[in-house]
């Protein structure tokens, strides 16, 4: 341990270097010089106080800084250990999401750009499979300084996520009540879906009926299905719920609602093939907005959370480490299709 103290002491008296920076850089230098290796225990808070006279708060802040970068990890009631010998990266972050759909790509690109070069981001896809989800969490646990996760609605999710350190955890996209205190920047589905449907009710009533394509085995939130069922009952809308869209089956006089973009593109293709005019012969509503839906077929009506804003808030959490509990508003965007 004396060699570690020596690395820290060598930085004394350097102009412009605070005690916090001296301690952080001294430990990094000890790792780079192979005095400390992955798994080695770091000096205790009390030993650093005795050796250097640093304030307890300064030492705690320094170890928190090193921990957030993924260089150091804390073990309860044991102490601090070297977690990663790669000191070049300021922070290694695991981003765990469903897949790379267009709106998730908007989130990723904004998030990645705002974090800058000082943060290394690894992306993992769980595809709404709880076994894959558990395997990913198990494989990344303890290897990253931050975990940003879009969870799966499943009875096993809470236990899986609580194996991560909640101080380094951020839940995004959908909210899952996993218990305890944790940060989240998420969207809400049931109330916001019902409000969007209600705002469109007069237009929807001008059609013969409404068709909703709901895939029980996909990542489609069941809250949207609940909101849809309540809406068609309350507003007395003739409705059909189907699991998949069959190409060529679109009919004049109906409103079609889907969350799946592949189905949306198939519907639009069929409308063009059959000469059906969007917003007149056929109505189409989509969930989750993106730039393609803004321009294709003169615009697709959507209701959506702002994924760019969600990414901005998530990046702010990662950079500032201040707890956050925020629900992103959902907005109805009316365009040509409905």
Order of alpha helices (4+ residues) and beta strands (2+ residues): alpha-alpha-alpha-alpha-beta-beta-beta-alpha-beta-alpha-beta-alpha-beta-beta-alpha-alpha-beta-alpha-beta-beta-alpha-beta-alpha-beta-alpha-beta-beta
